[in-house]
Amino acid sequence: MKNPSVWMALAAAASSAIVSSVDAAVVNWNLNLDIPATTSGLFLNIEQQLVSTSADTNAGWDLNPNGASGLFFGGTTAHGTWMMVDPATGWDSASSFNPGVVVGSGYVFQALPGGNMIFGSGPGLWKENANNIFGFRFLNSQNQVRFGYGVMYIGATALERRLVSLSYETSGLSIVAVPAPGAIALAALAGLAGGTRRRR
């Protein structure tokens, strides 16, 4: 209070920080939900953070992980949800990436519905008994493209899967896939629970 110019400078800096956080912010959605081994799976509205097992009860859904015989991703052209693929593969389905991948316009995205996820040890392949990171883009309620990534734990088979979290950048900028420690902890717990069930 003794030096008004200092307080004004601090207030201006705080205001600038608030504007920056509004213009560019990451929304994290911790789900920790098992994906039913059905052709319906889960229907997710990413922006509104709504989940349903029926498209009819979640009209604004963007992403639909599902599959009674494997792991698939579904989406609708109207919602603009596309999955990121490893450029080396050229697949029509989502790739699994290492942490630190940049999800944005520099990568290749394939329109949904995508093909069956491919499992193995090579680049872009999905891993069993592990956390998998996938990238996506979707349209928000203003029909603006937004980029995001998800964490999915896969158990011993593609039918044992848990959607741990989804994150996206609100400004339309690229996003670096760095799952929060809480999301990884949830995935680890899912793995331990799965291991316990298998031992019985």
Secondary structure, DSSP 4 states (H G I P E B T S, - for coil): ---HHHHHHHHHHHHHHHHHHHHS-EEEEEEEEE--SSSS--EEETTTTEEES-GGG-TT--BEEE-SSS-EEE--GGGT-EEEE-TTT--SSPPBB-TT-EESTTSEEEESSP-PPPBSSSTB-B-TTEEEEEEEEEE-TTS-EEEEEEEEEE-SSTTSEEEEEEEEETTS--EE----HHHHHHHHHHHHHHHHHHH-
